[in-house]
Amino acid sequence: MSLKFAIFLLGMSALVGVAFGYFLRWALTFGKKGSIELKIQQMTLDAQKKYKEIINQAEDKSEKILEETEKEKKEKQQEFKKTEERLIKKEDFLDKRQVEISTETKKLEEKIEKVKRIKDNIDKIKEQEEAELQKIAQLTKEDAEEKLLKTIEKNYEEDLLVRLQKLEQEGEEKLERKAQDILITAIHRMGNSVAADVLSTTVNIPSDDIKGKIIGKEGKNIRAFERASGTEIIVDDTPGAITISSYDPIRRQIAKVALENLIIDGRIQPAKIEEFVEKAKDEINKTIKKQGEQAVYECGILNLDPRIVSILGRLHYRTSYGQNVLQHSVEMSHIARMLAEELGADVSVAKTGALLHDIGKAVDHEIQGTHVEIGRRILQKFGANEKIIQAMQSHHEEHPYESIESVIVQIADSISGGRPGARRDNVENYLKRLKELEDIANSFEGIDKTFAVQAGREVRILVKPEKVSDLEAKKLARDIALKIEKELKYPGEIKVNVIRESRVIEYAR
């Protein structure tokens, strides 16, 4: 009995504990729920308060914006009103001015009509007077003018001639003095060295033993070098020197640089020869580009095609009568610039035309034609300015002068080439070459006169028209050119110009 009662009490205790735990949990949960609801209510109140504040601020700002907008609107309306008033006043003024102009125009038209009537009356009176004078003098107007002029000419012929001669002489003296002043100023300002420069084709060697290495076994080294460089190597008995022969100055310089480097290296064999020749080509090409860019920079010339600049640099290895052509061209450019400044010509065209005047000489040994024609084709191909082409093409009078710049380039060429010491060719050789040209031309039948001009670059031959026909003149020019090619040695080309002229003269007595 006591065991059952004890079990009963334990069960009841368990039930009471469960009930108490459930109650305790409910109480805690209810308390938390109440606190969360309070927080939510508080947050709601705060949000409503902020909302009202934001609404109030927005209303205040909108009122201010409306006030400012209204104020600006009133100001704009006032400005528009003032502008409208000004426009109305201007329209009124223009209307009044238009009326005044119309009135003045009518008055001018009336005055013009009046002047025309007066002029017509004067012309009629003048015609009447002339008619009366003709009746009295029995001469027409033209006859009277001619008679008067003849009388004045007869009475004052000597005075007129003296006056004309005096004016002509004074004008020539003034022009000559002015031209001399301009040329002297240009020459004095360009007072640089004019020492001649000759490209050497001789390579110095440390000992004559090197000659055997250069020739190689059975001549294989020298043949390989000549084939790779496109030049001819002359190994003779001259001590301490080897000569390079080629008409192309660029090839000569490449061969010279390659041979000097081979001698320094010491390994002279076909494989090394080709390698050193290629290196020399790259080195010379860089030098050519550098020299062209330096010349353009020194002359202050912009916007030239890089290909033109590269071809220009080749003139660094080209000489003419001992004068370095690139230095000659740069000097010409400076002289042409100073002359153009003095004469008021286009400075840019003059100095660029002078710098590029001999660009054809860079490739005249490769392309047929005179260096002037070759230069024209180069500049046209690479898009040079037509004014520059016109300026450079007339420096040997092959083309007519088309601008003052072309005359300046020709003058600059004469100054640069004719200065003392500029060219190595002496007067005796120069005169000898001109005489040889004239003698060859005079050796043919039917020749009247022969003139070697342009420093021996052209031969002008006057033939007797009664002995040489037009067809024979063409054949004669070809025969003379062939004989010159056969008998003379000369740089570049010589132009043979045969002139046949017929004149018929009669006198009216």
Beta strands, then each sheet from edge to edge (+ up, - down):
strand 1: 202-204
strand 2: 232-234
strand 3: 241-245
strand 4: 319-320
strand 5: 323-324
strand 6: 447-453
strand 7: 458-463
strand 8: 495-499
sheet 1: 1+ 3- 2+
sheet 2: 4+ 5-
sheet 3: 6+ 7- 8-
end
